[in-house]
Amino acid sequence: MVHVLQHVVFPLDRDPDLLPLYADPETWSVIEDEPVRVSNRAHLGNVLGRHRARIVAGRRVSFGTYFNAFAASYWQHWTSVRQVQLTVRTTGPATILVYRSNGSGIRQRVATREVTGETSSSFDLDLTQYSDGGWIWFDIVADQEQAVLEGAEWTSAQEPARTGKASLGITTYNKPDYCVETLRALASSPDALEFVDRIFLIDQGTQLVSEQAGYDEVAAQLGETLQVIRQANLGGSGGFSRAMHESLQRPESDFVQLLDDDVRLEPESLRRSIVFGQFATTPVLVGGHMFDLLDRAKLHGWAEVVDETPFVWRNLHMDEMPHDFAVANLRQSPLLHARMDADYNGWWMCLIPLEAIRTVGLALPAFIKWDDAEFCLRAGEQGFPTVSMPGVALWHVSWVNKDDTIDWQAYFHARNRIVAGLLHSNAPRGGRLLVHSRRVDLKHLMMMQYYPVALRAKALRDVLSGPDHMRRNLATAMPAARALASEFPETVVHRDPVAALHSRRGRQVYAPVSKKDLDTPSGLRLRWLTLSTLVSHWRHRPAPENVAQAEVEFGKDDAHWWRLSSFDSALVSAADGSGKNVYTRDRAKYRRMLRDTVRLHAELRRRWPELQQQYRDALPELVSPQSWQQIFEEKA
């Protein structure tokens, strides 16, 4: 039996920004080691359908692109497949050229074939030379007449290691429009639905998906495949745990595919992730990459890791992300040809084998933040690694216009990172985790951001209280964190166009000529600036005129701690540009909070071994299906 590993597809939307991810009809060169587009020949009119495209006479189109090249190194490394067959169906005279790359992105041609008329061309390709990385792809060149790609796929005659389907788990809170669009994409993609057992839509909001326009129609199309479950808002961890729990009851499912709600789905990616999971030699978590929904050729999430020191998440290649495929496509991006191993994957899209859930349990009752990373670390420790799979991706609103480290989510950032460190860090007393955490507090204090410091102090106190608090406040921690904002005037975003705010000394603009001109302090200057600022804020009250009216104004990108800390008050643009926050120095709050952060971090460090044992002992119960079942019943 022949199994289709991957179809060649074209975008569902007629969006020119998406085309570079699927087909590359452009000519590129290199100037001073940077890719440069010599000609732009991309026209949506040449896309004839989901699987068909026109190659204009005299033109070459490459399918060495993110969604249509074949990630050979990942298939060689994680599966036992050692030969794939590429089949390309064309109409008209053309030349098909097949290429491969190595881990350094060096291109090599492996086959060439001239075709005429209606032709199906097959190429047998070995997966034996891709240990460090590499893709396989094909180009089509039309001569004096146009040609048409009628379809293409990558197949294998080898049988998969497992054959079960996947249940989908979509967790949503008041994003009914996005959810209906996702359901529509699934309903119109039989190739993907073939591998889906159930779609569990966990609705935790007040704006119900079932009441959204278009829901009834798509629900009728999906039939019994779709099951909507309403429950109290238990955050991402509660919603995804419910999907895990429901999937465990499905004998037809070998996997649960977790999907966020505010996304645009490429259904072929869903299919590919499940097929890859079926073929993996040992069960693996298959993570999808994240493109920016508002800048759709820009990749933000690929191969994420947890840095042991200071126990923080990041992209494996931080300096290279985000990657803009409109600026440098796959063939022009050597780094993207290397095989990258991940520690975890965000739960915007992640396929989890049910075998892993039966072994390690469900999600930590963390509400949001770190639940995905902690689960993947826990699974990895038990022999279920995470694969960040190229060609498997969706579009999600990125964090470019957000700053959730200073809103109510600061509580979960702080608490869940420390809990994850207690559970998984191998460094004595967490290594530099607590040092880094204390520095975060100091930066917020020097920036006059007292609300996140108050939330972080509450988080530390809860961690110190022991692991039972996580289940106890699962449904109440978020409302409590949001309610606390009323005590901090800097949380108000001023948007009134009539009473526009102005500062006494005007806007502070920093426009360095080059990266070398950035004023970021380091070394002795950093230490002196930190110490002198901490002492100054402790000793001196703000000037009355700077309390009455903001002293200066900063754009969001210029509002760094080493700049704001020099002033008594400041107007700072909100991350989304919708208005301005007013930060005003408060000596009494500053003194109290500085004492608290020093004391709490010292106590955490002193009690780290004791707390580590408590949290590790409590983990099996916290993540057990029985514990979560009780939570679901209590919050029904």
Secondary structure, DSSP 8 states (H G I E B T S, - for coil): --EEEEE----SS--TTTGGGT-B--EEEEETTEEEEEE----GGGB-SSS-EEE-TT-EEE--STTTSB-HHHHHHHB---EEEEEEEEESSEEEEEEEE-TT--EEEEEEEEE-SEEEEEEEEE--S-SSB--EEEEEEE-SS-EEEEEEEEEE-S--S---EEEEEEEESS-HHHHHHHHHHHHT-HHHHTTEEEEEEEE-SSS-GGGSTTHHHHHHHHGGGEEEEE----HHHHHHHHHHHHHHT-TTEEEEEEE-SSEEE-HHHHHHHHHHHHHBSS--EEEEEEEETTEEEEEEESSEEEETTTTEEEETTGGG-SEETTTS-GGG-GGGGB----SB--TTEEEEEHHHHHHH-S--S-SSSSHHHHHHHHHHHTT--EEEEEEEEEEE--STT--TTSSTTHHHHHHHHHHHHHHH--SGGGTTHHHHHHHHHHHHHHTT-HHHHHHHHHHHHHHHH-THHHHHTTTTHHHHHHHHGGG-GGG--B--STT----SS-EE----SSGGG-----HHHHHHHHHHHHHHHHH----HHHHHS-SEEE-GGG--HHHHTTSSEEEEE-TTSS-EEEEE--HHHHHHHHHHHHHHHHHHHHHHHHHHHHHHHHHHHHT-HHHHHHHHHHT-
